[in-house]
Amino acid sequence: MSAVNLGALGFGLIIGWYVYYINRYRKGDVQLGDITTLIAAIGGAAVLALFPEKTDLFGFYGIGLAIGFFGYFLSLIFMVGSSKNFSVDWFLDGRRKDPEPGYSIPGDVAPTVHPMIAPLAPAATAGGAVTQQFFIGQEQSRPSALPSIGLAHLRLAASTIDQPTCQAIVYAESGTIELLKAGDAAGLQEARRFIAGVAYKRNGSGVASPKYPTDDELKQPFIKKAWDSCGSAATAAAGDDVGDCRHFVIWYSDDGKTPSKTPSAIPASWPYDYTDKITKDWGPYKVNVLGGSNIYIIKYCGVP
């Protein structure tokens, strides 16, 4: 076998593996047009320019495609068979055991779906999909990666957001927070209740847009637990009045009391430079998006 043929085989292996990977993590619905798109991608003009049809090169490329595609599937079979948390049922409907205490599936990890899944349509959302968990911001245009900052004096509407909306706001703010110790659960629940109280007080203004996990996401124990916790917080806070404690920040803290400027500072000072207005903090927690395990939820009261 020549080096050229081996190259065509290897190229096909990579493409075949990646085709299975993309299909496994796809977010759209399965459609008949997918076949046409796939054929155009793996057998279109660009590929034929490299491996002309009816040649040995194209044959080796096709063999590589098949080996790569089914090799991915066989690797899943091996890993499922080697794991104590999965069985053959995972290939049928995604069933698996919940993680043991001390283990979790972080909320910001791409959902692990079974290989034959046809993704459901995402649940309706009432806002952007970006999880705001860094700090509260005012209503204005904001970049997709970071929420806006600098909470201005907002005029509250006479109506109040309902409990499901509040739950989705609390989830958007805190859904990816992970506990470092099991004993920290009560503190995180208290912090989420305060966040819910702020959301009610502001009638949903100046906080993260509501974020609703999809049905597939709720199959992940970590996400389901976080969602339920946010729901309990929203229910408990329905009668709370946070008074003038209408600010909080979720950020790094080296001293466990005030926001830190390392590894990065909050991209604005107001109102977070009012350290004398800090009345309580909860943490430390881990947030993979922030890349730290010294993350605190810091409460401010009486910020002018």
N, C-alpha and C positions, 0 to 999 in steps of 0.2 A: 504494500500500500504506500503510495507516494505521499510526500509531505503536503502536496496540494489537496489530495483527497482527505487526508487527516484534518486539514484546516477546515474543509467544508463540513466534515462530520462534527468537529468541535463547535463550529459556528451554529450548526443546527441544534446541538445539545443545549447551548446557552439560550437560544431563542425558544426552544421547546419548554425548557424549565421556566423561563420567564412568562410564557403564555399561560402556563398553569397557575403561576403565582398571581398574575394579574386577574385571572378569572376567579381565583379563590377570594381575593380581597375586593372584588368589584363592588361598587355602591349602587349601580343602576340596575334596572330590571332586565331579565333575560329576554331577548327579542330575536326573531328569525333573522333580522338584518345583521346580527352579530356574526353569523357565518360568513356573509359577504365581506364584512370588515376584516375578519380574521384571514380569509383567503387572500385578500388584497395586501394585508400586512406581511404575511409569511411567504407569499408566492407572487408578489407583484413585480413591477418593472425593475425596481431597485435590486431585488433578489436575483431576477433572471439576468441582470447585467453582470452579476458576480458568478452565477452558476447557470449557464445556459440550459434550456430545457432539453430533455432527451440525451443528456450527457452524464458521464459518471459523476461529475461534480454535483449535479443536481440530485442524483441518486443518493450520494453520501450525505448531502444536506438534508434530504427527506428522512433518511435513517436517523440522523442526529436529532431531528425534530421529534420523532417518535420516542427515541430513547430518553431525551430530556423531559418530554411531557409526562410519560408514564414513569420515569425515574422519580419525579417529584411525588407522584401518587404512591409509589412503592416506598419511598422514604417516610411518608406519612403513616403507611401501614406499619412499618418497622417501629417508628416512635410511639404510635398508639399502643402497639403490642408490648412495648417495653415499659410503658408507664403504668403505674398503679391507679392513676386517676381517670383513665380512659378505657373504653372497651369498644367492640365492634359497633355498638349502638351509636357511637359518635359519627360514624359514616352515614347513618340513616337519618338521624334527627338532631345531632349535636349534643346528645346527653353526655354528661361527665360529672364527676364528683366535685363538690365544692372544695376549695383549698383548705388545708388544715390550719388550725390556729397558728399565727405567726407568718402565714403566707397570704398574699393577695395578688390580684390582677390589677395593676394601676389603671386608673380611668383614662389616661391619655395614651394607652397602648392600643394599636389598631385591633379591632375585634377579631378574635380567632374563631373562624367559622368552619363548619364541617365541609368537606370537599365537594359535596353534591348540592350545596345550598343554592336556592334561588332567592336572593335578597328581597326582603319586604320593602315596600315603599316607606320612606322615613316618616316618622310621626310629624304632625304639623308643629311648626315652631312659631313663636311670636317675636321674632327678632333675629339677630345675627347668630351664626353658629360658633363664633369665637368665644371661648370661655374667658370671662374677665375675672381674674383672681389676683391681680396685682394691686390695684387700688381703685377707689371710687372716682368717677369722673363726672363732668357736667354733660348736658345734652348738647353735643356739637359733632361736627364731622370728626371721625377718628380713624387712624390707620388700622388696617386689619389685624396687625400683629399685637398691638398694644391698645388698651382702652385710653380714652382721653383723661386728662387730669385737671385739678383745680375746680372744686365743687363750689359753684356760685350760690348765692341765696336764691332758692327756688320757691316759687309760689305753688303751694300744693292745691290740687283740685279737690273739690268737695267730696267726690267719690273716693272709694278705697279699692285697691286691687284685691282680688279674691285669693283664697288660700292656694289653689293650684298654681296661679301665676306667681305668688310669693315663693312657693316651693321651687319653681323653676328658676327664679332669680337667685335664691340661696344656692341652688345646685350650680348655676353658672359661676357664682363667686367662689364656691368652696368644694366643688365636686371632685377635684383631683387631689385634694389634701389627703395624705397618708399618715397614719399614726406611727410613731416610733416605738411606743409602748402601749400595750392593751389598756393600761390604767389611764391613758390620756383621753379615752373615749368620752368620758363625762364632760371634760373641759371643751372638747370640740363641739359637743352637742350644745353646750351653753353658748359658745361663740356663734354657732349657727342660729340659735334663737335670737341673739342680739342682731345679727345680720338681717334676719327676718323682720325684727322690730323696726330696723332702719328702713327696710323696703316698704313696710306698711306706712311708716311715718312720712316717707317721701312719695307715697303712692306710685312707686315704681320708677320715679324720676331720679337721674343721677346715679343709678346703680347698673349693674350688668343687665343686658337684655335677657329675658327668660330663655332658658335652654332646656329642652325636653329630650331625654335619652330615647333612642329608638327601641323597638321591641327586641331587636337583636342585641343591642347594648345592655338591656336589662337582664339578659341571660347571664351576663358576667357578674359573679357574686360581689365584686368590689363596687361596681356601678350600682347594682340593685341596693346594696347596703347604704351607699351614699345617698341615693335618691330617697330611700325610705327615711333616712335620718333627716334630710332636708324637709321632707313632708311633716315629720313630727315637730320639727322646729317651727315651721310655718303655722301649724295648728296651735302650738303652745304660745306663740307670740301674738296671736290674734287679738288678745286683750291687753297686750303690753303697751306702755307709753315710754319710749326711750327719752322723752324730754328733749334736752338740747344735745344729747349724745347721738349726733346724726352723721358722724364720720368714723371710718375705720380704714385700716390699710392691712393688706396681706403681703408681707415683705420680709426680707432678710433682717435679722437682728442679732448682733454679736453679744449684746448685753442682756437680751431677753426683755428689754423695756422700750427701746426706741428703734426706729428704722435705721439700718446701716447703709453706708455708702459703698460697701464692698460686698460681693464682687461687682455690683453696679448700684448706682444711686437711683432713687425714684426720679423720673425725668421732669420733675417740677417740685418746688419747695412747698408752696401753699396747698393745703393747710397742714402739711406733715411736719413743718418746722416748728409748729406749736407744741413742743415736747412737754410744756407745762400743762397742756390740756389732756395729756394721756392719763387715763384713769384705771385702765386694766389691760392685760394682755393674756393671750392663750397660746401655748406652744411649749417646746418647739415641735414642728411638724415637718414632713417631707413633701415637697412638690416637685415632681420631675420636670415640669415645664420651666420652673425657675432654676432647676439644677442645684437645689440645696436642701439640707436637712436642718437648717436653723431658721425655718420660716415661722413667723408669729402672726397672729391676728391681733392687731393693736387698736384699742378703742379710744376715741377722742370725745371729750365733752366740752361744750361751751366755746367752740371755735367761732370767732366773730365772722 
